Amino acid sequence: MKLPPAPSLALCGACLLAGALPFRAAAESADPADQIHAALPVIPDAQFKLTDYGAVGDGKTMNTDAIKRAIAAVAQAGGGHLEVPPGVYKTLRFSLVSKLDLHLDAGATIKFPEKLEEYGIPDPNKPQPAAEGGRRRGFVRPQALISGDNLSDVAITGSGTIDGSGQMFWQWSDKAARRYPPGRTVVARPMLVVLSHLQRLHIQGILLTNSPMFHLLLSGDDMTIEGIRVEAPSDAPNTDAIDPAGHRIIVRNCEIDTGDDHVALHAGSSDMLVENLTCLHGHGISVGSGTRGGLSHVYVRNCTFDWADNGLRIKSYRGGGGEVHDIHYSNITMKNVRRPFDINTRYDGNDGLATDVGPREAKPGQTKDIPNFHDIHVDHLTVVNSPIAGRIIGLPEQPAADITFTDVKIQSAKGFLVQDAKNVTFRNVEIDAAVGEPLVTSNASVNWNGKSLPADQGGDPERFY
């Protein structure tokens, strides 16, 4: 059935010297997203080459010590650009320093080991004695493969590759263990790049692939991630591509094809711009499920999705808390996306159940840290060939509120659910649902193309769970 619509970049620190003109142009733009700016790192001009410190790019030699020597030399000199020339540089984990540009030339690969024993992790096929305190050996999460904390002016650039060799970790993950009888060994997985409490970060051009877990976990202020590609198999567990938290963050011109969130925007953040992304397999541009620190002033625009598990998603749960508001999505195109738009404040998707929607009524004691989602706006969204049009699932005690859809066209098997929500407005919206009603409401106040709809209409909400 069908409801008809109503009538109706800079590359280096030196480029900051030229910042006045782009800023003035943005200030005159009518799009508030253009007001979000992230300062770029300022890095000295000094040049260093990894092979000068004993590194060998033959794919066999362990280069951890050589990489650490080279980074120490950059730090001692007060900063500079460390070139990684063509070759495959096998290494264990290492840390970055301030005022460093790690530059990977075309054909250069930083590759982590493919065998667990090279990390000092016992063979999980063999029985292992319990560690002290009763914990299984190998279960404490290893440090990130590339890390850094409390740094300033950091860049990872070039057209080379950072390969996490995550395959052997995936098969021993907690998610893989669900396919086996209880007692299956679980090996804790490192993340690929974790950089915390940063000031001024620039990641550009590189390929990140096959992380054991998250590819990029970032926190700080003034961070720009642009022109990168992130790849992992679609069934590789928890392989989020880009997980940023902080203020003045820009993610743009990236292609992502992975096994979990394309971009996961973390709580406690504001002034974030995500634009011009190509999102293939993955779980969407997401907020949550932990939202206690809140999130606001976020713009997502000019993105395409194809064969993604989710498109635009905001999720939390009773106890997750936080205020998520002032979120804007515009000019988004999707095809073959399982769930194009999803707001879910009853999220319960981490237990391997048939549904990711928890109980509607609160249990005794579930009265604190109730998530509050409001002022969320979508315009110029086009969706084709999706199983459902979308969902808004609030809480009876805290409805999702003040949500608008403008100039939207969706073709799907099932329609759109709005449950426990208020002031939801559809303007110039068309939903072409093959089965059932295009719009299902349940304890919701909805205006559809200028007409107020009944609070409960269209069928059983649970078929959207």
C-alpha positions as CSV (number, residue, x, y, z in Angstrom):
1,M,0.0,0.0,0.0
2,K,1.0,3.6,-0.5
3,L,0.5,6.9,1.2
4,P,1.0,9.7,-1.4
5,P,2.9,12.8,-0.5
6,A,1.1,16.1,0.1
7,P,1.2,18.6,-2.7
8,S,3.9,20.3,-2.5
9,L,40.6,20.0,2.6
10,A,44.0,20.9,3.9
11,L,47.0,18.4,3.9
12,C,49.5,19.8,6.4
13,G,49.9,22.2,9.2
14,A,51.2,24.9,6.9
15,C,47.8,25.0,5.2
16,L,46.4,26.6,8.3
17,L,48.0,29.8,7.0
18,A,45.4,29.8,4.3
19,G,42.5,29.1,6.6
20,A,40.9,32.6,6.5
21,L,39.4,32.2,3.1
22,P,37.7,28.8,3.6
23,F,36.4,30.1,7.0
24,R,34.9,33.2,5.5
25,A,33.2,31.2,2.8
26,A,31.8,28.8,5.3
27,A,30.6,31.6,7.5
28,E,28.4,32.9,4.6
29,S,27.0,29.4,3.9
30,A,23.3,28.8,4.7
31,D,24.1,25.3,5.9
32,P,24.9,25.2,9.6
33,A,27.1,22.1,9.1
34,D,29.6,24.4,7.3
35,Q,30.3,26.1,10.6
36,I,31.9,23.0,12.0
37,H,35.7,23.3,11.7
38,A,38.5,21.1,13.1
39,A,42.0,22.6,13.5
40,L,44.7,20.6,11.7
41,P,47.9,19.4,13.4
42,V,51.0,21.6,13.0
43,I,54.0,19.3,12.4
44,P,57.6,20.3,11.9
45,D,59.1,19.8,8.4
46,A,61.8,17.4,9.5
47,Q,61.9,14.2,7.5
48,F,62.7,10.7,8.7
49,K,62.7,7.3,6.9
50,L,61.8,4.1,8.7
51,T,64.4,2.0,6.9
52,D,67.1,4.2,8.2
53,Y,66.4,2.8,11.6
54,G,66.8,-0.9,10.6
55,A,63.3,-1.7,9.4
56,V,63.1,-4.4,6.7
57,G,59.9,-4.6,4.6
58,D,60.1,-8.3,3.6
59,G,56.9,-9.4,5.4
60,K,59.0,-11.7,7.7
61,T,61.3,-9.6,9.8
62,M,59.9,-8.3,13.1
63,N,60.2,-4.5,13.0
64,T,58.8,-3.5,16.3
65,D,62.2,-2.3,17.7
66,A,63.0,-0.4,14.5
67,I,59.7,1.4,14.5
68,K,60.1,2.4,18.1
69,R,63.6,3.7,17.4
70,A,62.3,5.8,14.5
71,I,59.5,7.2,16.5
72,A,61.8,8.0,19.4
73,A,64.1,9.9,17.0
74,V,61.1,12.0,15.8
75,A,60.2,12.8,19.4
76,Q,63.8,13.7,20.3
77,A,63.9,16.1,17.3
78,G,60.7,17.8,18.3
79,G,58.5,16.2,15.7
80,G,58.4,15.5,12.0
81,H,57.3,13.2,9.2
82,L,58.2,9.5,9.4
83,E,58.1,7.9,6.0
84,V,57.2,4.2,5.6
85,P,58.6,3.2,2.1
86,P,57.1,0.4,0.0
87,G,57.3,-3.0,1.6
88,V,55.5,-5.1,4.2
89,Y,56.7,-4.2,7.8
90,K,55.7,-6.9,10.3
91,T,55.4,-5.6,13.8
92,L,53.9,-6.0,17.3
93,R,52.2,-3.0,19.0
94,F,53.8,0.4,19.2
95,S,52.8,3.9,20.4
96,L,52.8,7.3,18.6
97,V,54.1,10.6,20.0
98,S,53.1,14.2,19.6
99,K,54.0,16.2,16.5
100,L,54.4,13.1,14.4
101,D,53.1,12.4,10.9
102,L,53.3,8.6,10.2
103,H,53.3,8.6,6.4
104,L,52.8,5.4,4.5
105,D,53.9,5.5,0.9
106,A,52.0,3.7,-1.8
107,G,52.8,0.0,-1.5
108,A,53.8,0.3,2.2
109,T,52.0,-2.0,4.7
110,I,52.3,-2.1,8.4
111,K,51.2,-5.6,9.3
112,F,50.6,-7.3,12.6
113,P,51.3,-11.0,13.2
114,E,49.0,-13.7,11.9
115,K,49.6,-16.2,14.7
116,L,48.4,-15.8,18.3
117,E,51.7,-17.2,19.7
118,E,53.5,-14.2,18.3
119,Y,51.5,-12.1,20.7
120,G,52.4,-14.4,23.6
121,I,48.8,-15.8,23.7
122,P,48.6,-19.5,24.4
123,D,47.1,-21.8,21.7
124,P,43.4,-21.8,22.5
125,N,43.0,-25.3,21.1
126,K,45.0,-26.6,24.0
127,P,43.6,-26.7,27.6
128,Q,45.1,-23.9,29.7
129,P,45.2,-23.6,33.5
130,A,43.2,-20.9,35.0
131,A,45.1,-17.6,35.6
132,E,45.5,-16.2,39.1
133,G,42.1,-15.2,40.5
134,G,40.3,-17.7,38.4
135,R,40.4,-15.8,35.1
136,R,41.2,-17.7,32.0
137,R,44.6,-17.0,30.5
138,G,44.5,-14.7,27.5
139,F,41.2,-13.0,28.4
140,V,42.6,-9.7,29.5
141,R,42.2,-7.4,26.5
142,P,45.6,-6.7,24.9
143,Q,46.8,-3.2,24.3
144,A,45.8,-1.6,21.0
145,L,48.2,-2.4,18.1
146,I,48.8,1.3,17.6
147,S,48.2,3.6,20.5
148,G,48.7,7.0,22.0
149,D,47.4,9.0,24.9
150,N,47.4,12.7,25.8
151,L,49.0,13.6,22.5
152,S,48.8,16.7,20.3
153,D,49.4,17.3,16.6
154,V,49.3,13.8,15.2
155,A,48.8,12.6,11.7
156,I,48.6,9.3,9.9
157,T,48.7,9.9,6.1
158,G,49.6,8.5,2.7
159,S,48.2,5.8,0.5
160,G,49.6,2.7,2.3
161,T,47.9,0.1,4.5
162,I,47.7,-0.8,8.1
163,D,46.6,-4.5,8.4
164,G,45.5,-5.9,11.7
165,S,45.6,-9.6,10.6
166,G,42.5,-10.1,12.7
167,Q,41.3,-13.4,11.3
168,M,42.7,-15.6,14.0
169,F,41.2,-13.4,16.7
170,W,37.7,-13.5,15.1
171,Q,37.4,-17.2,15.3
172,W,38.1,-17.1,19.0
173,S,35.9,-14.1,19.8
174,D,33.0,-14.1,22.2
175,K,30.6,-13.9,19.3
176,A,32.1,-17.0,17.6
177,A,31.7,-18.8,21.0
178,R,28.0,-18.5,20.7
179,R,28.0,-21.0,17.9
180,Y,29.6,-23.7,20.3
181,P,28.6,-25.4,23.5
182,P,29.3,-23.5,26.7
183,G,32.9,-23.4,27.8
184,R,34.4,-22.5,24.4
185,T,37.6,-20.6,24.9
186,V,37.4,-16.8,24.2
187,V,40.5,-14.8,23.3
188,A,40.3,-11.1,24.1
189,R,41.0,-9.0,21.0
190,P,43.1,-5.9,20.6
191,M,41.9,-2.9,18.6
192,L,43.9,-1.6,15.7
193,V,44.3,2.1,16.4
194,V,43.4,3.7,19.8
195,L,44.3,7.4,20.3
196,S,42.9,9.0,23.4
197,H,42.7,12.6,24.7
198,L,44.1,14.1,21.5
199,Q,44.4,17.7,20.4
200,R,44.5,18.0,16.6
201,L,44.5,14.8,14.6
202,H,44.5,14.2,10.9
203,I,44.1,10.8,9.3
204,Q,44.1,10.8,5.5
205,G,44.3,8.5,2.5
206,I,45.3,5.2,4.1
207,L,43.6,1.8,4.1
208,L,42.8,0.2,7.5
209,T,41.9,-3.5,7.2
210,N,41.2,-6.6,9.2
211,S,41.4,-5.3,12.7
212,P,40.9,-7.9,15.4
213,M,38.2,-5.5,16.8
214,F,37.5,-1.7,16.3
215,H,39.7,-0.2,13.6
216,L,39.8,3.4,14.8
217,L,38.8,4.4,18.4
218,L,39.5,8.1,18.9
219,S,38.8,10.7,21.6
220,G,39.8,14.3,21.7
221,D,39.2,17.7,20.1
222,D,39.8,18.9,16.5
223,M,40.0,15.6,14.6
224,T,39.7,15.2,10.9
225,I,39.5,11.7,9.2
226,E,39.2,12.0,5.4
227,G,39.7,10.0,2.3
228,I,40.4,6.7,4.0
229,R,39.1,3.2,3.3
230,V,38.2,0.7,6.0
231,E,37.7,-3.0,5.1
232,A,36.9,-6.2,6.9
233,P,34.6,-9.1,6.0
234,S,30.9,-8.5,6.7
235,D,30.8,-11.2,9.3
236,A,34.0,-10.1,11.1
237,P,32.7,-9.4,14.7
238,N,32.9,-5.9,16.3
239,T,35.0,-4.5,13.5
240,D,33.7,-0.9,13.8
241,A,35.4,1.4,11.3
242,I,35.5,4.8,12.9
243,D,34.5,5.4,16.5
244,P,35.1,9.1,17.5
245,A,34.3,11.0,20.7
246,G,35.0,14.6,21.4
247,H,34.4,18.1,19.9
248,R,35.0,19.5,16.5
249,I,35.2,16.2,14.6
250,I,35.0,15.8,10.8
251,V,34.7,12.5,9.0
252,R,34.5,12.8,5.2
253,N,35.1,11.3,1.8
254,C,35.6,7.7,3.2
255,E,34.6,4.3,1.9
256,I,33.7,1.7,4.5
257,D,33.0,-2.0,4.1
258,T,33.2,-3.9,7.4
259,G,31.5,-6.1,9.9
260,D,30.0,-3.6,12.4
261,D,29.3,0.2,12.6
262,H,30.5,2.3,9.8
263,V,30.8,5.3,12.2
264,A,29.8,5.1,15.8
265,L,29.5,8.5,17.4
266,H,30.2,8.2,21.1
267,A,28.5,10.0,24.0
268,G,29.8,13.2,25.4
269,S,30.4,14.6,21.9
270,S,29.3,17.7,20.0
271,D,30.1,19.6,16.8
272,M,30.5,16.6,14.6
273,L,30.2,16.5,10.8
274,V,30.0,13.3,8.8
275,E,29.8,13.7,5.1
276,N,30.4,12.1,1.7
277,L,30.7,8.6,2.9
278,T,30.2,5.4,0.9
279,C,28.9,2.8,3.3
280,L,28.8,-0.8,2.1
281,H,28.5,-3.8,4.5
282,G,28.2,-2.6,8.1
283,H,25.9,-1.6,10.8
284,G,25.3,2.0,10.0
285,I,26.2,5.5,11.1
286,S,25.3,5.1,14.7
287,V,24.8,6.7,18.1
288,G,24.8,4.6,21.2
289,S,24.0,2.3,22.8
290,G,25.8,4.0,25.7
291,T,24.4,7.6,25.6
292,R,24.9,8.7,29.2
293,G,27.2,11.6,28.3
294,G,24.7,12.9,25.7
295,L,25.4,14.0,22.2
296,S,24.4,17.1,20.3
297,H,25.0,19.3,17.2
298,V,25.7,16.5,14.8
299,Y,25.4,16.7,11.0
300,V,25.4,13.7,8.6
301,R,25.0,14.6,4.9
302,N,25.7,13.4,1.4
303,C,26.2,9.7,2.2
304,T,25.2,6.6,0.3
305,F,24.5,3.1,1.7
306,D,24.3,-0.2,-0.2
307,W,23.9,-3.6,1.4
308,A,24.3,-2.2,4.9
309,D,22.7,-3.8,7.9
310,N,21.5,-0.4,9.2
311,G,21.6,3.1,7.8
312,L,21.0,5.9,10.3
313,R,20.7,4.5,13.9
314,I,20.3,6.0,17.4
315,K,20.0,3.4,20.2
316,S,20.0,3.3,24.0
317,Y,18.2,1.6,26.9
318,R,16.9,2.2,30.4
319,G,20.0,2.9,32.3
320,G,21.9,4.2,29.2
321,G,20.8,7.7,30.0
322,G,21.8,10.9,28.3
323,E,20.2,13.6,26.1
324,V,20.7,13.1,22.4
325,H,19.4,16.0,20.4
326,D,20.1,18.5,17.6
327,I,20.9,15.7,15.2
328,H,20.6,16.4,11.4
329,Y,20.6,14.0,8.5
330,S,20.4,15.3,4.9
331,N,20.8,14.1,1.3
332,I,21.1,10.4,2.1
333,T,20.6,7.6,-0.4
334,M,20.1,3.9,0.4
335,K,19.4,0.7,-1.4
336,N,19.3,-2.9,-0.1
337,V,19.6,-1.6,3.5
338,R,18.0,-3.9,6.1
339,R,16.9,-1.1,8.4
340,P,17.3,2.4,6.9
341,F,16.3,4.5,9.9
342,D,16.1,3.4,13.5
343,I,15.6,5.1,16.8
344,N,15.4,2.6,19.6
345,T,15.4,3.5,23.3
346,R,14.6,-0.1,24.2
347,Y,17.8,-1.5,22.7
348,D,18.6,-5.1,23.7
349,G,20.8,-6.3,20.9
350,N,23.8,-7.7,22.6
351,D,22.5,-11.0,23.8
352,G,22.0,-12.9,20.6
353,L,18.2,-12.8,20.8
354,A,15.8,-12.8,17.9
355,T,14.9,-9.2,18.6
356,D,16.9,-6.1,19.6
357,V,13.9,-4.5,21.3
358,G,13.6,-5.0,25.0
359,P,10.5,-4.9,27.2
360,R,8.2,-2.0,26.8
361,E,7.3,-1.6,30.5
362,A,10.1,-0.8,33.0
363,K,11.0,-3.4,35.5
364,P,11.1,-2.4,39.2
365,G,14.0,-0.1,39.9
366,Q,14.5,0.9,36.2
367,T,13.7,4.6,36.9
368,K,17.2,6.2,36.6
369,D,19.2,7.2,33.6
370,I,16.4,7.2,31.1
371,P,17.6,8.2,27.6
372,N,16.0,11.4,26.2
373,F,16.0,11.6,22.3
374,H,14.6,14.7,20.8
375,D,15.0,17.3,18.0
376,I,16.2,14.9,15.3
377,H,15.7,15.9,11.7
378,V,15.9,14.1,8.4
379,D,15.6,15.7,5.0
380,H,16.1,14.4,1.4
381,L,16.3,10.7,2.2
382,T,15.7,8.2,-0.6
383,V,15.4,4.5,0.2
384,V,14.8,1.6,-2.2
385,N,14.5,-2.2,-1.7
386,S,14.5,-2.4,2.1
387,P,12.6,-4.8,4.3
388,I,11.2,-2.0,6.5
389,A,10.9,1.7,6.0
390,G,12.1,2.5,9.6
391,R,11.3,2.6,13.3
392,I,11.0,5.1,16.1
393,I,10.7,3.3,19.4
394,G,10.6,5.4,22.4
395,L,9.7,4.7,26.0
396,P,6.2,5.2,27.5
397,E,7.8,7.2,30.4
398,Q,10.1,9.2,28.0
399,P,8.8,9.3,24.4
400,A,11.1,10.2,21.6
401,A,10.1,13.7,20.6
402,D,10.2,16.5,18.0
403,I,11.4,14.4,15.1
404,T,10.9,15.6,11.5
405,F,11.1,14.0,8.0
406,T,11.1,16.3,5.0
407,D,11.3,15.4,1.3
408,V,11.6,11.6,1.9
409,K,10.8,8.8,-0.4
410,I,11.0,5.1,0.7
411,Q,10.2,1.9,-1.1
412,S,10.1,-1.1,1.3
413,A,8.4,-4.4,2.1
414,K,6.9,-3.2,5.4
415,G,6.2,0.4,6.5
416,F,7.3,2.7,9.2
417,L,6.7,2.2,13.0
418,V,6.3,5.2,15.4
419,Q,5.8,4.0,18.9
420,D,5.9,5.9,22.2
421,A,6.8,9.2,20.5
422,K,5.4,12.7,20.3
423,N,5.5,15.5,17.8
424,V,6.7,13.4,14.9
425,T,6.2,15.2,11.6
426,F,6.4,13.9,8.0
427,R,6.4,16.6,5.3
428,N,6.3,15.7,1.6
429,V,7.0,12.1,2.5
430,E,6.0,9.0,0.4
431,I,6.3,5.5,1.8
432,D,5.5,2.7,-0.7
433,A,5.1,-0.4,1.4
434,A,4.5,-3.7,-0.3
435,V,2.8,-5.4,2.7
436,G,0.5,-3.8,5.4
437,E,0.0,-0.1,6.2
438,P,2.8,2.3,5.3
439,L,2.7,4.0,8.7
440,V,2.0,2.2,12.0
441,T,1.5,4.3,15.2
442,S,1.3,3.1,18.8
443,N,0.9,5.7,21.5
444,A,2.3,8.3,19.2
445,S,1.4,11.8,18.0
446,V,2.1,12.0,14.3
447,N,1.4,14.6,11.6
448,W,1.5,13.1,8.1
449,N,1.8,15.6,5.3
450,G,-0.4,18.1,7.2
451,K,-2.9,15.6,8.7
452,S,-2.9,14.4,12.3
453,L,-3.1,10.6,12.6
454,P,-4.6,8.5,15.3
455,A,-2.3,7.6,18.2
456,D,-2.8,3.9,17.5
457,Q,-3.4,2.7,13.9
458,G,-2.0,0.5,11.2
459,G,-1.5,-2.8,12.9
460,D,0.7,-4.7,15.4
461,P,3.9,-2.8,16.3
462,E,5.7,-6.1,17.3
463,R,6.1,-7.1,13.7
464,F,8.7,-4.4,13.5
465,Y,10.7,-5.8,16.4
